[in-house]
Amino acid sequence: MDRLNYHHFMYFWMVVREGGIQQAGRRLRLAHPTISVQIKQLEESLGEQLFDRTHRKLELTEAGRVAYRYADEIFSLGQEFMEALAGHPTGRPARLAVGISDAMPKLIVRNLLDPALRLPSPVRLLCLEDRYDRLLGELATNRLDVILADTPVAPSSGVKAFNHLLGECGVTFFAHRRLASKIGSDFPRSLDGAPMLLPTSTTSLGRAIPQWCEKNDLRPEVVAEFDDTALMKTFGQDSIGVFCSPSVMETEVKRQYGVEVIGRAEDLREQFYAISPERRLKNPAVMAICEAARGELFAIREN
């Protein structure tokens, strides 16, 4: 494929945005045949048809729709760049690309990200949930601004990234009231033999709970394990088994799932991190997330 001709690409973008070649020609002050020829040259260089020419009405092919999404981003950013250099506000929200480890509880994530949405300057969130190792790869190539995770990045990861501890808390065990009445209130002994729902061992909590149970000589009956902790809570809501969640979200879990607290394990600790490519945070939205987590979310609820 030849190198992309951005003049041709811009003409294509203008034709789609204006709704036709004639309208784009008026805007660009170019003749209809001139634009048609240059779009044809663009298609030849890409090896793809961008317009479906079997209809009289202007319609994009699948390749054309992909091309327009990229063109719109490229030329909109170009305009924003020129306005920024000229000292004019762009009116475009700043984008914050957040990688979310699939082990992170969704209620925690929602609370952590809220301060970024309350900044005076608008922020548009891009939330990408994936495995931790894949997210680190995205961070290394600057596709992400920050990762939220329940484990720090290891020095052996090979990725230049820095851990920023957001906070830590104990763990609360919950059950539907029907199950709670059966297993009793003698926590943690009440968990011995009780049906239990666990996070998988890919999570820090999923690895810590079996060790905690062994330390306390508890042998619960593990009914199911879950990669998705939100799904685990839904099963717990239906009285399938006892489940746990970071204590910082205790009030929200009770309200959302209609369950009762069985007990709290303060010696089981959950930690949460913001992983960034920089040791000293500079992004205002990331700074807001970290400051609110340390000063409000964990500090207040743990007291």
Phi and psi in degrees as a GROMACS rama.xvg file:
@    title "Ramachandran Plot"
@    xaxis  label "Phi"
@    yaxis  label "Psi"
@TYPE xy
-67.6638  162.957  ASP-2
-62.4694  141.615  ARG-3
-64.8146  128.32  LEU-4
-90.1759  109.017  ASN-5
-72.7511  -22.5495  TYR-6
-66.0826  -47.0487  HIS-7
-62.4966  -40.3247  HIS-8
-63.6503  -38.2638  PHE-9
-67.829  -37.3487  MET-10
-63.9279  -41.6058  TYR-11
-59.5342  -47.0865  PHE-12
-59.5327  -43.2044  TRP-13
-67.0368  -37.7417  MET-14
-61.9088  -44.9802  VAL-15
-67.7486  -44.7888  VAL-16
-65.8498  -37.5184  ARG-17
-85.1326  -13.5521  GLU-18
91.8049  13.7548  GLY-19
161.196  163.256  GLY-20
-67.7306  -40.031  ILE-21
-62.6844  -44.9738  GLN-22
-65.4862  -40.634  GLN-23
-65.5312  -37.7801  ALA-24
-60.7151  -40.8442  GLY-25
-63.3394  -41.4032  ARG-26
-67.779  -39.7495  ARG-27
-89.0568  -11.1496  LEU-28
61.6335  44.7762  ARG-29
-126.391  151.962  LEU-30
-74.0241  152.895  ALA-31
-52.7273  -49.9038  HIS-32
-62.4062  -33.496  PRO-33
-61.7738  -46.8464  THR-34
-66.4172  -42.8751  ILE-35
-58.9837  -44.303  SER-36
-64.2274  -42.4745  VAL-37
-71.9321  -32.7384  GLN-38
-67.8322  -37.9853  ILE-39
-62.5392  -39.6418  LYS-40
-65.3415  -36.7813  GLN-41
-62.3216  -46.1505  LEU-42
-60.5845  -40.8969  GLU-43
-65.2858  -39.13  GLU-44
-69.9301  -32.3  SER-45
-82.5231  -23.1988  LEU-46
73.7623  24.5493  GLY-47
-140.947  144.087  GLU-48
-83.0166  130.196  GLN-49
-96.8842  -24.2739  LEU-50
-121.038  142.651  PHE-51
-85.9152  107.837  ASP-52
-92.1941  10.2483  ARG-53
-83.1226  -9.969  THR-54
-115.551  149.059  HIS-55
-69.3541  -35.1694  ARG-56
-76.6115  142.351  LYS-57
-64.246  117.569  LEU-58
-135.258  137.431  GLU-59
-86.378  145.183  LEU-60
-78.6934  177.209  THR-61
-61.4889  -42.4564  GLU-62
-62.9721  -36.7414  ALA-63
-64.1957  -38.7215  GLY-64
-65.8023  -39.9568  ARG-65
-63.6761  -45.7234  VAL-66
-61.2674  -39.6791  ALA-67
-67.7242  -37.8532  TYR-68
-59.3834  -43.9913  ARG-69
-69.2568  -42.5673  TYR-70
-61.1005  -41.8574  ALA-71
-62.6607  -40.7148  ASP-72
-67.0222  -44.8256  GLU-73
-63.1241  -50.4056  ILE-74
-79.0459  -26.3652  PHE-75
-68.4172  -40.947  SER-76
-66.5531  -35.8041  LEU-77
-61.9135  -42.215  GLY-78
-65.3604  -40.3833  GLN-79
-62.8555  -40.8686  GLU-80
-60.0902  -45.4068  PHE-81
-64.4682  -39.4675  MET-82
-66.522  -37.906  GLU-83
-65.7207  -41.4118  ALA-84
-64.0009  -33.186  LEU-85
-81.5257  -3.70143  ALA-86
82.324  16.5353  GLY-87
-99.1431  140.363  HIS-88
-65.9151  137.131  PRO-89
-82.6505  -25.7126  THR-90
76.186  -0.976116  GLY-91
-93.5737  128.095  ARG-92
-61.4071  141.228  PRO-93
-67.9526  139.925  ALA-94
-92.5617  134.728  ARG-95
-120.333  110.08  LEU-96
-92.5259  113.477  ALA-97
-113.595  122.952  VAL-98
-89.436  131.222  GLY-99
-118.454  115.024  ILE-100
-58.8883  135.454  SER-101
-65.5779  -7.72817  ASP-102
-86.7287  -9.59998  ALA-103
-74.6979  130.691  MET-104
-62.5796  134.009  PRO-105
-63.3967  -36.0195  LYS-106
-65.4605  -35.7411  LEU-107
-64.3584  -46.6366  ILE-108
-58.2496  -46.1098  VAL-109
-58.5747  -43.4437  ARG-110
-70.7481  -35.3664  ASN-111
-67.0606  -37.9383  LEU-112
-82.7679  -16.287  LEU-113
-55.5002  -41.8422  ASP-114
-60.2865  -30.6428  PRO-115
-66.2772  -30.6975  ALA-116
-81.9473  -10.4099  LEU-117
-104.082  11.1688  ARG-118
-70.7229  153.035  LEU-119
-58.7457  -39.048  PRO-120
-89.4438  132.156  SER-121
-64.9532  144.363  PRO-122
-126.361  134.055  VAL-123
-104.465  116.962  ARG-124
-81.5104  138.641  LEU-125
-120.645  107.626  LEU-126
-103.891  121.308  CYS-127
-120.945  115.46  LEU-128
-99.0927  130.907  GLU-129
-164.407  -179.715  ASP-130
-65.3589  149.078  ARG-131
-56.6543  -45.2005  TYR-132
-65.0583  -36.6392  ASP-133
-68.3418  -39.3087  ARG-134
-63.2203  -38.1595  LEU-135
-62.3481  -36.753  LEU-136
-63.7169  -40.0512  GLY-137
-66.906  -36.8486  GLU-138
-65.712  -39.4513  LEU-139
-64.7361  -28.0539  ALA-140
-99.6634  15.8051  THR-141
64.7071  23.3462  ASN-142
-85.5516  -14.6297  ARG-143
-123.329  147.64  LEU-144
-89.6836  -31.398  ASP-145
-161.539  154.084  VAL-146
-119.611  136.764  ILE-147
-103.589  126.542  LEU-148
-148.58  162.762  ALA-149
-99.6144  6.04958  ASP-150
-138.768  147.632  THR-151
-74.7326  160.238  PRO-152
-76.4672  134.275  VAL-153
-79.396  146.614  ALA-154
-59.0765  -24.9415  PRO-155
-82.3499  0.305084  SER-156
-66.8316  -23.9574  SER-157
81.6294  0.660058  GLY-158
-105.437  133.372  VAL-159
-77.6019  98.4252  LYS-160
-147.933  155.4  ALA-161
-127.13  140.139  PHE-162
-89.5309  132.782  ASN-163
-124.634  105.574  HIS-164
-65.6711  123.164  LEU-165
-88.2297  -32.4336  LEU-166
160.313  174.457  GLY-167
-146.067  160.47  GLU-168
-156.85  168.701  CYS-169
-79.1791  -170.62  GLY-170
-123.258  134.985  VAL-171
-109.985  138.254  THR-172
-101.882  137.294  PHE-173
-127.123  158.996  PHE-174
-158.466  155.345  ALA-175
-63.8099  149.457  HIS-176
-58.3905  -31.6636  ARG-177
-63.5089  -43.2152  ARG-178
-73.9151  -37.3552  LEU-179
-60.1486  -38.618  ALA-180
-68.686  -26.5858  SER-181
-79.2979  -39.0159  LYS-182
-87.7812  -14.0985  ILE-183
85.4385  -176.872  GLY-184
-114.475  7.50368  SER-185
-82.8467  70.4551  ASP-186
-79.8424  138.601  PHE-187
-90.8237  -0.199085  PRO-188
-59.9573  -26.9423  ARG-189
-64.7691  -16.8677  SER-190
-80.0129  -15.713  LEU-191
-66.2665  115.757  ASP-192
84.4636  -5.02385  GLY-193
-77.4089  147.034  ALA-194
-66.1605  133.685  PRO-195
-133.969  144.072  MET-196
-109.541  128.639  LEU-197
-122.651  149.077  LEU-198
-69.7494  153.752  PRO-199
-69.9141  168.464  THR-200
-72.3047  -1.48823  SER-201
-74.4554  -13.3298  THR-202
-102.689  154.957  THR-203
-63.5068  -38.5062  SER-204
-69.2348  -37.3572  LEU-205
-63.5733  -28.9422  GLY-206
-83.2258  -30.7455  ARG-207
-79.7669  -34.8157  ALA-208
-62.8142  -47.1113  ILE-209
-57.7863  -38.0919  PRO-210
-66.6759  -40.0852  GLN-211
-64.4485  -41.7085  TRP-212
-63.7884  -42.3326  CYS-213
-64.4939  -41.3065  GLU-214
-60.7872  -35.9838  LYS-215
-96.1779  11.9961  ASN-216
55.4817  46.54  ASP-217
-112.594  138.328  LEU-218
-129.547  76.0402  ARG-219
-69.5322  160.489  PRO-220
-92.3722  107.48  GLU-221
-76.1632  112.292  VAL-222
-85.3149  -39.2268  VAL-223
-160.254  155.083  ALA-224
-123.438  147.832  GLU-225
-135.527  134.903  PHE-226
-73.1284  -36.8129  ASP-227
-97.0182  109.003  ASP-228
-69.7397  -24.5439  THR-229
-66.3583  -38.6599  ALA-230
-66.6036  -37.7005  LEU-231
-59.3211  -42.9102  MET-232
-66.1588  -35.2815  LYS-233
-64.3626  -40.5975  THR-234
-64.4602  -40.3553  PHE-235
-65.1198  -33.5686  GLY-236
-60.9044  -30.0486  GLN-237
-92.4794  17.0133  ASP-238
67.3426  26.0186  SER-239
-75.8619  -32.3058  ILE-240
-177.08  170.396  GLY-241
-74.6221  141.799  VAL-242
-137.591  168.112  PHE-243
-129.518  163.611  CYS-244
-156.873  154.464  SER-245
-54.5405  134.588  PRO-246
-61.4044  -23.2028  SER-247
-62.1488  -21.5264  VAL-248
-106.463  18.1634  MET-249
-57.3572  -48.9377  GLU-250
-61.9897  -43.7965  THR-251
-65.3641  -40.1889  GLU-252
-64.1009  -44.0216  VAL-253
-61.2896  -43.919  LYS-254
-69.8087  -44.0004  ARG-255
-74.4114  -35.4759  GLN-256
-108.644  -4.65059  TYR-257
63.4242  41.2625  GLY-258
-115.586  170.207  VAL-259
-113.282  154.617  GLU-260
-79.1149  126.489  VAL-261
-88.024  -39.6404  ILE-262
176.801  171.195  GLY-263
-126.121  137.124  ARG-264
-114.403  98.3993  ALA-265
-75.8667  -19.6557  GLU-266
-83.3583  -7.64145  ASP-267
-92.3759  114.808  LEU-268
-113.892  133.434  ARG-269
-108.286  131.898  GLU-270
-117.316  149.36  GLN-271
-132.503  139.919  PHE-272
-130.345  149.251  TYR-273
-103.591  126.207  ALA-274
-107.463  122.741  ILE-275
-128.342  160.523  SER-276
-80.0156  0.491199  PRO-277
-128.088  141.577  GLU-278
-69.6965  -42.1637  ARG-279
-103.339  115.938  ARG-280
-67.2535  137.76  LEU-281
-124.686  -27.8114  LYS-282
-66.7279  121.115  ASN-283
-58.6786  -36.5808  PRO-284
-69.5537  -41.2241  ALA-285
-66.1435  -40.3225  VAL-286
-62.0293  -40.2495  MET-287
-63.8387  -40.519  ALA-288
-60.9373  -48.1931  ILE-289
-66.3008  -44.0493  CYS-290
-65.2283  -41.7343  GLU-291
-69.3068  -37.8041  ALA-292
-62.0806  -45.1098  ALA-293
-75.7633  -36.513  ARG-294
-92.2821  -19.7803  GLY-295
-124.992  -63.9646  GLU-296
-57.3254  -54.3815  LEU-297
-88.1938  -40.0525  PHE-298
-61.9515  -45.3119  ALA-299
-72.7152  -46.2831  ILE-300
-75.1596  -20.1  ARG-301
-87.5526  -13.0612  GLU-302
